[in-house]
Amino acid sequence: MALLRPSVDVRPVTEFRANTSAVLEQIHATKRPVILTQHGRSAAVLLDVDVYESLVDEVAVIRDLRVAEAQLDAGMGIPHEVVEKRLRQRYQK
């Protein structure tokens, strides 16, 4: 994801309402998020759909890695040689 540029990527919600199409075009063109503010405070983040999907996928991979690391720490790992042997037996039939 591209770096946030506060000078153009932070906008009040009223400006977003008045210029929705332009803000959406900016998000799609730059791939940067836009932060919407309400009463001077952050209220929401708008993301390009492709950027959002990429972030969700990345989070899923990181969660899978954490589970795998916990399983290895708990002694639930299987040595590579054992897995290789099982796969060869299964697919060489």
N, C-alpha and C positions, 0 to 999 in steps of 0.2 A: 504494500500500500504506500502511496506517495505521502511525503511529509505534509503535515497540516500547515497551512499558511494563515495565521490568525487574521491578517489584514483583509483577506478575501473569503476565508472559509468559516468565519463566525458571523452569524447574522441574526437579527431579531426575528421572531416568529412573524411579526407584522410585515416585515420586508419579504419574507418567504411567501406569505399569503398574497402579497401584491405582485410578486414576480416568480411564481411557482415554476413556470416553464423555463425561465432563464436559469434558475438555480439548478433545476434538474439537468439542463444541458451542461452546465458547469461541472456537475458531479460526473456525468457520463464522459465528458471530454478530459477532465483532469485525473479521474479515478481517485480524487481526494475526498475525504468526508467533509460534510458541512455540519457545523454545530449550530443548532438553533437555540437562541436564548429567549427567556421570558422573564420580564421584570429584572433584567440584568444578570440573570443566572442561567447556567446551562440547563436546557430542558430536553433536548433530543439530539440524536446524531443521524444524519442521512448518509447512506452509503450506496454506491453503485452496486447493482445486483451481483455482478461478477466478483467484485471485491468481497462482498458479504459471503457469497458461497465459498470463496477461497478461504476466508477466515474460519468459517464453520468447519470446512474440511481439515484445516490445520489444527484446530482445537480437537477434533476427533482423533487425529493421529497422535497428538500429544497425550490425550487421555489413554489411548491404547498403549503407548509407551510406558506410562506410569503403571498401568495394570501389569504389563509384562515385567517391569522392574520389580514390582512388589512380589510377583510370582517367583521370580528368580531369587529374590532375597529370602523367600519362604522355602527355598529348596525345591520348587516345583519345576525347575528347568529340566530339559532332556538334552543330553549330550548330542552334538552334531552327528557323531558316528552312528548313534542309535536311530536318529531320525532318517539319516541317509539309508541305512539298512532297511528300515521299514518301508520307505518309499520305493526302493528298488524291488523289494519283494512284492509290493502291491502292484506296481506298474510293469513288471517284466513277465507277467503271466500271460 
